[in-house]
């Protein structure tokens, strides 16, 4: 499928409108004076860095929206795509104990490396219909159902997550397996951690992630993630779209930074005159 016109328009609307709002908010901000950094660098560099940092933070909650749009329009492959999907189910004490043991051993690297096939098997073995259960619910960043009724659950994180974030994501995803095995075959359920891009040149190396997840087994990064959702070349087309949006926003960004610089010069002139 890759990116059709409707997909591009919806993604453009999210990013362009969001970034313009960030830039406008920066223009109105009154607490952006950074005299020491202005002394080290140019005021334009410092102002641009402040806007970029705000944009990085903002994008953390936009990736799942973009992913949902791409998956929704890939109707040849998927029938459902939902963000902030809340799943309700039941968990037994043995399942809870098994998940806890998996996490502890992965965390300590105690004769274990991430292997979703083995982890699924352990969770299946830990469940007995005779065991008492407790109600459990879990919100997931992105839920997708395929045309043949396979269930796919994604947790999306920034490109450089810390260990606590990743451990929590693994915990949440393993609980989904435990909940769903009472309703369907666990072979119909897939769980993934997804990262929007690889911040390394070459192979992905962040240990906090690779300790708990296995690349291309329950971990999808950059091109593998976006092509999984939209088909071949989705990643390249998405980058090209970002480049087009960047061209649209550049003038607004330059104008805002210039206005801020002019305001600072005027304030400094008035203070000198006073």
Secondary structure, 3 states (H helix, E strand, C coil): CCCCHHHHHHHHHHHHHHHHHHHHHHHHCCCCCCHHHHHHCCHHHHHHHHHHHHHHHHHCCCHHHHHHHHHHHCCCCEEEEEEEEEEEEEEEHHHHHHHHHHHHHHHHCCCCCCCHHHHHHHHHHHCCCCCCEEEEEEEEEEEEEECCCCEEEEEEECCCCCHHHHHHHHHHHHHHHHHHCCCCCHHHEEEEEEECCCCCCCCCCCHHHHCCCCECCCEEECHHHHHHHHCCCHHHHHHHHHHHHHHHHHHHHHHHHHHHHHHHHHHHHHHHHC
